Amino acid sequence: MTLAAENLTLTRGGHEVVRGLSARLTPGEITAIVGPNGAGKSSLLLGLAGLLAPSAGAVTLEAGSLAALHPRARAQAIGYLPQTPDIAWDVSVESLVALGRLPWPGRGQAAIDAALAALDCEGLRRRRVSQLSGGERARVLLTRVLAGEPHWILADEPLAALDLAHQLGLIAHLKACAGEGQGVVVVLHDLAIAMNHSARVLVLKEGQLIADGPPSEALAPAVIAQAWGVAARWLGEPGAMALATGPGPGRAEQGFG
Amino acid sequence: MNRASLIFLALLAALLPLSLLAGRVWIDPFDTRATANAALILAELRLPRAVLAIVIGAGLGAAGAAMQGYLRNPLADPGLFGIAPMAALGAVASFWLAPLLPAAVAAWSLPLLALGGAGLGMAALALIAGRTSSDAAGGAGGGIALFTLAGLMLASLAGALTALAITLAPNPFALSEIVLWLNGALTDRSWREVALAAPLIAAGIGMLALAARSLDALTLGEEAARSLGLDPARLLLLLVVGIGLTVGAGVAVAGIIGFVGLVVPHLVRPLTNRLPSSLILPSALAGACLVLAADSIVRVLPFVTELRLGIALSLIGAPFFGWLLIGMRRGRL
């Protein structure tokens, strides 16, 4: 089930935040969306999730327009994890994960159990969300998305506020999902994680797609210089690369004024 | 039906007979020489009053649970958001209009105008907040914030107009009638009021129950809720009509009874899994218990004139609200 943006333009508060973007995403791999602050990453993810209506162009799921899909059918196909997921009520982990089943009829206990098992959250089942650590909370919120058994998992900076070990743990879970054939799209800030763990990277700058491809191409130093205005080079071996940065030509010319 | 519902159902079953026996005239259930008077008091005074207390309390409890779920805030009270003040304004207007109407209509003018006021409030809320919720679907967000502001705007407008109506009261008698009525009470209510309010409140609770799963989805925030298939426009409609019916019909027959919608969901929440859907039915039952118990107590208090139920509940409710605020500051909510 492919998810595609076709000449997609998104408008928020009267401003075009994504302009004329086209990309056909394939399931079974992790696609990372990266770009400087304000580049339109989160808006693009909302658009792909069908939660922000296109002002021009379209998002299609398989062959049909996402906008024409009934909200319930869309919710069954696409799971979305917001950037700052707040939880209004101090519910138990199991109740929270069960919310992921809302698009489906019935309770779906089997899917809830499977999702809890997949993310090693079985021991947290009876815990209240207020009693979770930051890492546990992030894992539980992703479990909620998995419980809905979506074809696509769209997560907005799921690794923010996690320490290194938890970041790698969560990425491993997302990789496992992709391995099962689900589509995974994540907005990332950490370019090294995008480099090492994604199969494809979309680089946004000012609402436009400036690079799209395997990370070694889309995150080449030239692209990083163009998007962020930072001179950078990759160190290390494939799969374990680190980014070394220095002041770039763009930043040096602009100064900080 | 969950555990909390069973608890409050049992409590209600225990409270009802007690409430029927309590009052200025205590009725002894074991007195075999029961007089015709006792039967009359039961059938025509106590029973309709108790049923009305149950119906109104249930409506306020359910509305409070739904409102807190929608606003994702444990301090929300359905009375704060325009509909109760608008219903009260309609009722106050009837004190002016009743003398101008034919007698047959005038007898019903207060509840009907109160319902009209609630309806007007609902329409205004839906118009203002409905537009923003479709905006939110387009990504502008802030649907719930605008709903709150629109409700507060309506509440203060209705409050100001009600105050104006009071200061311009045609005569001192009308003035005292209005002021007394604004502090809700169930004194001297009959089956007539029950017949008017019960179907509307039952329909309103039904609407709120239909909104329950959408309210659960909102636990995760507006965007996540929409990603789970929530239809913001449908939810807003169910909520505005459901709260309009439950609160509006209550105000129409009993005046303003505050704090039930705020306090009850708090008492019930720890007994449930804390999701709004598990809270609506037990809050309705607990609201019925609270209003029934409070009304029975004001009836037997040794005052010359009966303490108004609305005043009594606010006397309990306001300190409770303060206690909640302190608890919230300590992060225990």
HADDOCK unambig.tbl for C-alpha pairs under 7 A between the chains (distance, minus, plus):
assign (segid A and resid 12 and name CA) (segid B and resid 139 and name CA) 6.23 0.50 0.50
assign (segid A and resid 12 and name CA) (segid B and resid 140 and name CA) 6.24 0.50 0.50
assign (segid A and resid 13 and name CA) (segid B and resid 140 and name CA) 6.08 0.50 0.50
assign (segid A and resid 51 and name CA) (segid B and resid 137 and name CA) 6.66 0.50 0.50
assign (segid A and resid 51 and name CA) (segid B and resid 226 and name CA) 6.95 0.50 0.50
assign (segid A and resid 51 and name CA) (segid B and resid 227 and name CA) 6.72 0.50 0.50
assign (segid A and resid 52 and name CA) (segid B and resid 137 and name CA) 6.56 0.50 0.50
assign (segid A and resid 52 and name CA) (segid B and resid 138 and name CA) 5.24 0.50 0.50
assign (segid A and resid 52 and name CA) (segid B and resid 139 and name CA) 5.24 0.50 0.50
assign (segid A and resid 53 and name CA) (segid B and resid 138 and name CA) 5.49 0.50 0.50
assign (segid A and resid 71 and name CA) (segid B and resid 229 and name CA) 4.64 0.50 0.50
assign (segid A and resid 72 and name CA) (segid B and resid 229 and name CA) 4.52 0.50 0.50
assign (segid A and resid 75 and name CA) (segid B and resid 227 and name CA) 5.60 0.50 0.50
assign (segid A and resid 75 and name CA) (segid B and resid 228 and name CA) 4.94 0.50 0.50
assign (segid A and resid 75 and name CA) (segid B and resid 229 and name CA) 5.11 0.50 0.50
assign (segid A and resid 79 and name CA) (segid B and resid 227 and name CA) 6.69 0.50 0.50
assign (segid A and resid 80 and name CA) (segid B and resid 224 and name CA) 6.47 0.50 0.50
assign (segid A and resid 80 and name CA) (segid B and resid 227 and name CA) 5.96 0.50 0.50
assign (segid A and resid 81 and name CA) (segid B and resid 224 and name CA) 6.65 0.50 0.50
assign (segid A and resid 82 and name CA) (segid B and resid 224 and name CA) 6.33 0.50 0.50
assign (segid A and resid 85 and name CA) (segid B and resid 220 and name CA) 6.47 0.50 0.50
assign (segid A and resid 86 and name CA) (segid B and resid 220 and name CA) 5.91 0.50 0.50
assign (segid A and resid 86 and name CA) (segid B and resid 221 and name CA) 6.33 0.50 0.50
assign (segid A and resid 87 and name CA) (segid B and resid 219 and name CA) 5.58 0.50 0.50
assign (segid A and resid 87 and name CA) (segid B and resid 220 and name CA) 5.09 0.50 0.50
assign (segid A and resid 88 and name CA) (segid B and resid 72 and name CA) 5.61 0.50 0.50
assign (segid A and resid 88 and name CA) (segid B and resid 219 and name CA) 4.89 0.50 0.50
assign (segid A and resid 88 and name CA) (segid B and resid 220 and name CA) 6.62 0.50 0.50
assign (segid A and resid 89 and name CA) (segid B and resid 219 and name CA) 6.41 0.50 0.50
assign (segid A and resid 89 and name CA) (segid B and resid 274 and name CA) 6.36 0.50 0.50
assign (segid A and resid 89 and name CA) (segid B and resid 275 and name CA) 6.89 0.50 0.50
assign (segid A and resid 90 and name CA) (segid B and resid 274 and name CA) 6.80 0.50 0.50
assign (segid A and resid 91 and name CA) (segid B and resid 273 and name CA) 6.08 0.50 0.50
assign (segid A and resid 91 and name CA) (segid B and resid 274 and name CA) 5.70 0.50 0.50
assign (segid A and resid 91 and name CA) (segid B and resid 275 and name CA) 6.90 0.50 0.50
assign (segid A and resid 99 and name CA) (segid B and resid 217 and name CA) 6.46 0.50 0.50
assign (segid A and resid 102 and name CA) (segid B and resid 228 and name CA) 6.39 0.50 0.50
assign (segid A and resid 103 and name CA) (segid B and resid 228 and name CA) 5.70 0.50 0.50
assign (segid A and resid 103 and name CA) (segid B and resid 229 and name CA) 5.97 0.50 0.50
